[in-house]
Amino acid sequence: METTLKYVRMSEAAPRITLPATARANGPYHIEVPTTQHLILVFGHRWTDHAAKFTHPKVLGKFLLLLESYVGTDLYFAVPTSLVEIALDTGYSYVNARVNGVGLTLNVSGVTCDGRTGWTDWVGAVSHVRVGHGIRDLKKIAEVSATGTELEANGWTFTRENLEDRDLLRLQCRIQDHVSDPRMQGLAELPRDHFKITPPASVPVVAVA
């Protein structure tokens, strides 16, 4: 029998959600969430995905990178935490969420200490989601996202960091392997560095993934 998930808004649940103990791990299950007003969501796509070429004014940044051994893109959005719903579900190293009707799986850090404290998953102020969301999902996320100007006005900072030489060389070699493919057109010109995003200094953050 399928179980319908229940959700709680991140802004109301911060900084900690606790669920009862389960058979999988001793002790209760906790989800630590940031206390920031926005959550940065990073959507990854392989270069062959149609959504890899998605553009929108609400995209904070778009970068070319290696997803494991595949050339891919990362797209950054900023969603108000009042619109992020966290599933009351025991994920153990992943957290299910929902934004504007789009189901998401957040990649998180998790650890268990002992039977008394149970398991804790940490949702970072910058969170990567499962790779491969389609254009329809990205449009729904963009509908409710903030602009970079809005975030900077609220104390967020965005800096660009170069890839290490070895990583940049690997990326360039992979791009060269596909440079003649029409699907690579436009993507090969994307920036090959990455974002470092820092939340407002005055707002405590539990963890950044």
ChimeraX attribute file (.defattr): number of C-alpha atoms within 10 A of each C-alpha:
attribute: neighborCount
match mode: 1-to-1
recipient: residues
	/A:1	3
	/A:2	4
	/A:3	5
	/A:4	6
	/A:5	10
	/A:6	10
	/A:7	15
	/A:8	18
	/A:9	17
	/A:10	27
	/A:11	21
	/A:12	14
	/A:13	19
	/A:14	18
	/A:15	18
	/A:16	17
	/A:17	18
	/A:18	17
	/A:19	13
	/A:20	11
	/A:21	18
	/A:22	12
	/A:23	6
	/A:24	9
	/A:25	15
	/A:26	17
	/A:27	19
	/A:28	17
	/A:29	22
	/A:30	25
	/A:31	27
	/A:32	23
	/A:33	25
	/A:34	26
	/A:35	22
	/A:36	22
	/A:37	18
	/A:38	25
	/A:39	26
	/A:40	22
	/A:41	22
	/A:42	22
	/A:43	22
	/A:44	26
	/A:45	24
	/A:46	19
	/A:47	23
	/A:48	14
	/A:49	17
	/A:50	14
	/A:51	20
	/A:52	25
	/A:53	18
	/A:54	15
	/A:55	15
	/A:56	11
	/A:57	11
	/A:58	18
	/A:59	20
	/A:60	20
	/A:61	18
	/A:62	25
	/A:63	18
	/A:64	25
	/A:65	29
	/A:66	21
	/A:67	16
	/A:68	7
	/A:69	10
	/A:70	15
	/A:71	24
	/A:72	22
	/A:73	27
	/A:74	22
	/A:75	21
	/A:76	20
	/A:77	24
	/A:78	25
	/A:79	22
	/A:80	17
	/A:81	24
	/A:82	16
	/A:83	19
	/A:84	22
	/A:85	23
	/A:86	27
	/A:87	20
	/A:88	18
	/A:89	18
	/A:90	23
	/A:91	19
	/A:92	19
	/A:93	17
	/A:94	20
	/A:95	22
	/A:96	19
	/A:97	22
	/A:98	19
	/A:99	21
	/A:100	15
	/A:101	13
	/A:102	14
	/A:103	15
	/A:104	22
	/A:105	18
	/A:106	23
	/A:107	19
	/A:108	23
	/A:109	18
	/A:110	17
	/A:111	12
	/A:112	17
	/A:113	11
	/A:114	11
	/A:115	12
	/A:116	11
	/A:117	14
	/A:118	19
	/A:119	25
	/A:120	24
	/A:121	25
	/A:122	26
	/A:123	27
	/A:124	23
	/A:125	25
	/A:126	22
	/A:127	19
	/A:128	22
	/A:129	20
	/A:130	14
	/A:131	17
	/A:132	15
	/A:133	19
	/A:134	15
	/A:135	16
	/A:136	11
	/A:137	17
	/A:138	19
	/A:139	16
	/A:140	14
	/A:141	21
	/A:142	20
	/A:143	12
	/A:144	16
	/A:145	23
	/A:146	19
	/A:147	16
	/A:148	19
	/A:149	10
	/A:150	11
	/A:151	18
	/A:152	13
	/A:153	10
	/A:154	13
	/A:155	13
	/A:156	17
	/A:157	15
	/A:158	15
	/A:159	9
	/A:160	11
	/A:161	11
	/A:162	12
	/A:163	14
	/A:164	9
	/A:165	9
	/A:166	9
	/A:167	14
	/A:168	16
	/A:169	12
	/A:170	15
	/A:171	21
	/A:172	16
	/A:173	13
	/A:174	16
	/A:175	21
	/A:176	13
	/A:177	10
	/A:178	15
	/A:179	14
	/A:180	10
	/A:181	10
	/A:182	9
	/A:183	16
	/A:184	18
	/A:185	12
	/A:186	9
	/A:187	20
	/A:188	17
	/A:189	10
	/A:190	12
	/A:191	15
	/A:192	19
	/A:193	16
	/A:194	17
	/A:195	16
	/A:196	11
	/A:197	15
	/A:198	14
	/A:199	25
	/A:200	17
	/A:201	10
	/A:202	8
	/A:203	12
	/A:204	12
	/A:205	19
	/A:206	17
	/A:207	16
	/A:208	17
	/A:209	12
